[in-house]
């Protein structure tokens, strides 16, 4: 799974299991963090690397939350606009 045994040190690349990770959902982040915690506890990933990935994952989750919230607001605004159009065109009053 990992490209090398032992903890990573400054200047070395990320653990192999992080390469190609596709983070699109909160479930993806949860899976990644679970694996990262496991590898950190066994000493396969340096705690500094784990801290960096955890920090970035937190930022990703905040951005994802904002995007999802924006999409929900847009959907609500569309519904409100459609209802207003129906009412102004002689529909239900």
Backbone bond lengths (Angstrom), bond angles and torsions (degrees), N, CA, C in turn:
res aa  C-N    CA-C-N  psi(-1)  N-CA   C-N-CA  omega(-1)  CA-C   N-CA-C  phi
1 X - - - 1.444 - - 1.524 110.24 -
2 X 1.327 117.48 -51.62 1.452 120.16 178.17 1.514 110.30 -89.26
3 X 1.318 115.88 156.82 1.450 119.42 -176.80 1.525 112.05 -79.93
4 X 1.323 118.07 -18.84 1.446 120.50 179.68 1.516 108.49 -151.46
5 X 1.318 116.16 159.37 1.458 120.61 177.50 1.525 108.86 -89.64
6 X 1.301 116.61 155.26 1.458 121.39 177.26 1.508 112.19 87.89
7 X 1.326 114.85 167.06 1.458 119.57 -177.58 1.525 111.93 -70.91
8 X 1.318 115.82 153.11 1.456 121.01 176.28 1.523 108.93 -83.08
9 X 1.307 115.57 151.74 1.452 121.18 178.64 1.512 109.10 -122.00
10 X 1.329 115.97 165.29 1.463 121.56 -178.50 1.529 109.97 -48.36
11 X 1.328 115.02 134.94 1.448 120.69 177.58 1.525 114.32 90.30
12 X 1.318 117.78 -13.61 1.459 119.74 178.31 1.520 109.13 -85.02
13 X 1.326 116.10 158.62 1.459 119.52 -176.80 1.528 111.15 -75.92
14 X 1.320 114.50 169.57 1.457 121.45 -179.34 1.521 110.72 -63.93
15 X 1.321 116.08 156.11 1.472 119.48 176.71 1.527 110.83 -57.59
16 X 1.316 115.50 147.64 1.457 121.11 -177.10 1.510 114.32 -55.03
17 X 1.345 118.13 -36.17 1.459 119.26 -176.67 1.521 112.48 -70.11
18 X 1.332 118.21 -12.94 1.460 120.65 177.68 1.527 112.04 -85.49
19 X 1.319 117.13 -25.60 1.464 120.01 -178.09 1.520 110.03 -65.36
20 X 1.321 114.85 130.46 1.452 120.38 177.66 1.512 114.54 78.21
21 X 1.341 117.51 6.41 1.468 119.41 178.15 1.524 109.14 -66.02
22 X 1.314 115.50 128.43 1.465 121.54 178.54 1.519 108.26 -101.56
23 X 1.308 116.14 110.56 1.461 120.47 179.31 1.519 108.43 -102.80
24 X 1.315 115.11 109.12 1.460 120.35 179.40 1.520 111.55 -126.28
25 X 1.311 117.36 -22.19 1.458 120.56 -176.56 1.524 109.81 -133.10
26 X 1.321 115.01 167.40 1.461 119.01 175.70 1.522 110.62 -63.93
27 X 1.320 116.92 -31.28 1.468 120.41 177.78 1.530 110.66 -64.65
28 X 1.337 117.22 -37.76 1.463 120.88 176.99 1.526 110.82 -61.89
29 X 1.328 116.01 -42.60 1.467 120.58 179.63 1.521 109.89 -66.44
30 X 1.317 117.10 -41.41 1.461 121.14 178.56 1.531 110.70 -60.22
31 X 1.319 116.72 -44.17 1.464 121.24 178.22 1.527 110.51 -61.97
32 X 1.325 115.99 -47.45 1.459 120.56 179.64 1.521 111.14 -59.24
33 X 1.323 117.06 -47.69 1.465 120.18 -178.54 1.523 111.64 -65.19
34 X 1.315 117.45 -37.35 1.459 120.39 177.48 1.522 111.36 -61.75
35 X 1.318 115.61 -44.24 1.473 119.82 178.42 1.522 110.33 -66.03
36 X 1.328 115.69 -41.53 1.460 120.85 -179.51 1.527 111.08 -62.20
37 X 1.309 116.43 -43.51 1.467 120.32 178.52 1.521 110.25 -61.34
38 X 1.307 116.66 -45.36 1.458 120.61 179.27 1.521 112.16 -59.11
39 X 1.329 116.28 -46.22 1.465 120.38 -179.40 1.527 111.59 -68.72
40 X 1.321 116.51 -31.07 1.464 119.82 177.42 1.522 110.25 -70.19
41 X 1.316 116.49 -43.07 1.471 120.31 -179.61 1.528 112.56 -64.44
42 X 1.329 117.04 -30.12 1.470 119.67 178.86 1.524 112.47 -87.01
43 X 1.337 116.22 -2.82 1.455 119.96 178.80 1.511 114.39 86.05
44 X 1.318 117.86 6.11 1.461 121.13 -179.28 1.527 112.21 -78.66
45 X 1.326 116.65 -21.27 1.462 121.56 178.98 1.521 107.65 -126.40
46 X 1.312 115.57 131.41 1.456 122.10 177.85 1.535 109.39 -63.03
47 X 1.326 118.09 136.50 1.469 120.49 179.42 1.531 113.66 -56.76
48 X 1.324 117.57 -30.01 1.478 119.62 177.80 1.528 110.73 -66.90
49 X 1.318 116.23 -39.09 1.470 120.17 176.69 1.527 108.92 -65.15
50 X 1.330 116.14 -44.92 1.468 120.63 179.85 1.524 110.69 -60.60
51 X 1.324 116.46 -39.87 1.464 120.31 178.82 1.524 110.60 -63.47
52 X 1.320 116.57 -42.87 1.471 120.65 179.15 1.525 111.35 -62.65
53 X 1.317 115.88 -46.42 1.469 119.77 179.89 1.528 109.78 -64.13
54 X 1.331 117.27 -42.20 1.462 120.61 178.36 1.516 111.79 -60.57
55 X 1.314 116.99 -41.84 1.462 121.65 178.49 1.527 110.59 -62.31
56 X 1.329 116.02 -48.32 1.466 119.92 179.14 1.524 111.68 -63.60
57 X 1.325 116.83 -37.28 1.461 120.13 177.50 1.526 110.76 -62.87
58 X 1.334 116.56 -37.88 1.467 120.29 177.25 1.519 111.95 -63.11
59 X 1.329 116.37 -42.29 1.466 120.64 176.77 1.526 109.77 -62.81
60 X 1.328 116.19 -45.05 1.466 120.65 179.34 1.524 110.90 -57.44
61 X 1.345 116.50 -44.36 1.466 120.12 -179.05 1.529 111.27 -63.38
62 X 1.324 117.53 -38.69 1.471 120.37 178.14 1.523 110.81 -64.64
63 X 1.324 116.67 -43.19 1.470 120.45 178.82 1.525 110.10 -65.00
64 X 1.317 116.65 -44.33 1.463 121.14 178.79 1.526 110.25 -58.90
65 X 1.309 116.92 -42.63 1.459 121.53 178.80 1.531 110.66 -61.63
66 X 1.327 117.03 -42.02 1.463 120.55 179.44 1.523 111.38 -65.95
67 X 1.323 117.13 -40.33 1.469 120.85 178.67 1.529 109.96 -63.77
68 X 1.331 116.21 -46.78 1.469 120.05 179.89 1.525 110.82 -62.89
69 X 1.322 117.10 -40.37 1.461 120.64 178.50 1.526 110.55 -64.37
70 X 1.326 116.59 -41.91 1.461 120.55 177.60 1.520 112.08 -61.17
71 X 1.330 116.72 -41.01 1.460 120.65 178.37 1.520 111.13 -64.76
72 X 1.325 116.79 -39.04 1.461 120.27 178.95 1.523 111.01 -66.47
73 X 1.323 117.09 -41.00 1.463 120.70 178.71 1.524 110.05 -63.88
74 X 1.332 117.22 -43.05 1.463 120.65 178.25 1.523 111.28 -60.73
75 X 1.318 117.61 -41.04 1.464 121.12 178.89 1.524 110.81 -63.60
76 X 1.317 116.85 -42.72 1.465 121.07 178.54 1.522 110.22 -64.34
77 X 1.323 116.85 -42.66 1.470 120.40 178.94 1.521 111.22 -62.15
78 X 1.350 117.73 -38.77 1.470 120.90 177.50 1.523 110.86 -62.73
79 X 1.316 116.24 -43.29 1.469 120.61 179.90 1.523 109.98 -62.32
80 X 1.317 117.23 -44.87 1.467 121.39 -179.83 1.526 109.93 -62.83
81 X 1.319 117.44 -44.58 1.462 121.15 179.32 1.524 111.29 -62.57
82 X 1.342 117.06 -43.36 1.463 120.31 178.18 1.518 111.45 -61.24
83 X 1.312 117.01 -41.29 1.466 120.52 179.46 1.517 111.23 -66.34
84 X 1.335 116.89 -38.07 1.460 120.20 177.66 1.522 110.48 -65.00
85 X 1.332 117.09 -39.93 1.458 120.65 179.49 1.519 110.79 -65.41
86 X 1.311 117.11 -39.56 1.462 120.63 178.75 1.521 109.67 -63.36
87 X 1.308 116.23 -44.06 1.480 120.72 -178.05 1.530 111.59 -68.28
88 X 1.317 118.96 -35.61 1.466 120.60 -177.80 1.530 112.63 -80.48
89 X 1.322 118.48 -16.84 1.451 121.51 179.83 1.526 111.08 -94.02
90 X 1.282 116.86 20.64 1.460 119.29 175.72 1.516 112.78 89.74
91 X 1.299 115.90 13.71 1.463 119.18 178.22 1.522 109.88 -77.18
92 X 1.251 116.97 -147.38 1.460 123.13 -177.66 1.527 109.81 -64.89
93 X 1.324 115.09 137.90 1.484 120.11 178.04 1.476 110.12 -121.31
